């Protein structure tokens, strides 16, 4: 297959997925301003009470484990609008890592879309997979809050100090002030709107507002155990999720943004892409207890060689969990490959290919020595021995 044929096929596939979700085409732009603003607003929440009242709070904190919990707040369309990874390293303060909803990333099996769109395709599990792949960290459980879910967990009013106002456009084309900058007390439904509504500001304004809201939500959880119970109720293991939330809330958690670069697309659309080098350093220094592997992750492409829909999806899941970074899922040149092929791109990548083969449990190993890829370390062509839906 020629490069032109492959490009044509990708275009056809992308057009098919566009029928399911809106695709935003982005190009990466270097963003020194983003680094500066990120550092300026990333701040430690101080003034946490040393001991919150109530036996239930003590019970919650006894569940403390060095684990992670991904909390997703969705809108009416099911799109993830606020994505927060909560964790607390052993012996350290809690950490809340925000991931932009408009982060452009590979959705294994689908192509490149935004993180927010991942939940439209498959729900919260795909959001967790995409973020795990982007950062190289373990995500132990997920809480998916549908519209009204966060407000229902909070119940009462919450004090939030906003770094910037929330202004939204009305149907008449006019702008409406929802909340002004500075401290204020808001009903729970408004607090949820502060998370899910982008408003008229840029993407970083939205993230700054989300940081303030998550700080306030954790303040509420630190003083009321019922808030933590309700927040954790949709997790696969609610008891463990309660432990993570309570442990983070009871510390002096830092709310921060994952390292990203700005991406600018067509028209006035803007978003973000992962700063891979900065993310690796961030994980090593702040999230080492969640790192899937020590050191740099091998880059892998997964190609569909059996023609079955989403055949690359479960294979990508296995590889991500095994500590590989999946950088591409696409179609192979043929759809009649009988046995899955795991190809080391150069002799130096054979150990990585052997690890991938062991993780998959099927296939055979090959070496590409004549013209190895400079983009990926391992290529995997999914054969007929891996039907769709099986890993």
Buried (B, 14 or more C-beta within 10 A) or exposed (E): EEEEEBEEBEEEBBEEBEEEBEBBEBEBEEBEEBBEBBEEBBBEBEEBEEEBEEEBBBEBBEBBEBBBBBBBBBBEEBBBBBBBBBBBBEEBBBBBBBBBBBBBBBBBBBBBBBBBBBBBBBBBBBBBBBBBBBBBBBBBBBBBBBBEBBBBBBBEBBEBEBBBBBBBEEEEEEEEEBBEEEEBEBBBEBBBBBBBBBBEBBBBBBBBBBBBBBBBBBBBBBBBBEBBBBBBBBBEBBEBBBBBBBBBBBBEBBBBBBBBBBBBBEEEBBBBBBBBEBBBEBBEEBBEBBBBEEEEBBBBBBBBBBBBEBBBBBBBBBBBBBBBBBBBBBBBEEBEBEEBBBBBBBEEBBEBBBBBBEBBEBBEBBBBEEEBBEEBBBBBBBBBBBEBEEB
